[in-house]
Amino acid sequence: MANLLGEYECKIDAKGRIMVPALLKKQIPPEAEERFVINRGFEKCLVLYPMNEWRDISEEINKLNLYVKKNRDFVRYFQRGATELHLDGNNRLLLPKNLLGYADISKTIVLFAYSNRIEVWDKETYINLLTDEPEDFSTLAEDVMGNIDVLDQ
């Protein structure tokens, strides 16, 4: 699994293309073959997956029992808008207009890379999201991470 990292501000050109920053491109595993899948995120953003990571996620999703309605609903919403993208010769990705509209993305975006994905945010939306920090981040950290077993050091 990839361990992507960083925040990158990018401009979108008139055709809806973004240039993938060099520092981020270096982190993309060769197994991705310069191919990605982009789809709607859980919040008002897009999520860009290197192709090898998308394959792993698809394998997990394919294990769901599609005779269960909530599983079918999840698959439909998760896959909705999923589009394969290829880096062009100038390290650019062409973002689908329908997905740009979904995330209210206009001219400037933030690529937020973590774990195996890259979230694509409208810059203003991203700034507003992060200024709405929980009152007590340490309590949130304890709630989320406090139950993880720590190996003896």
Sequence and secondary structure as in RCSB ss.txt:
>XXXX:A:sequence
MANLLGEYECKIDAKGRIMVPALLKKQIPPEAEERFVINRGFEKCLVLYPMNEWRDISEEINKLNLYVKKNRDFV
RYFQRGATELHLDGNNRLLLPKNLLGYADISKTIVLFAYSNRIEVWDKETYINLLTDEPEDFSTLAEDVMGNIDV
LDQ
>XXXX:A:secstr
   EEEEEEEE  TTSEEE  HHHHTTS GGGTTEEEEEE SSSSEEEEEHHHHHHHHHHHTTS TTSHHHHHHH
HHHHTT EEEE  TTSEEE  HHHHHHTT  SEEEEEEEETEEEEEEHHHHHHHHHS  TTHHHHHHHHHTTS  
   
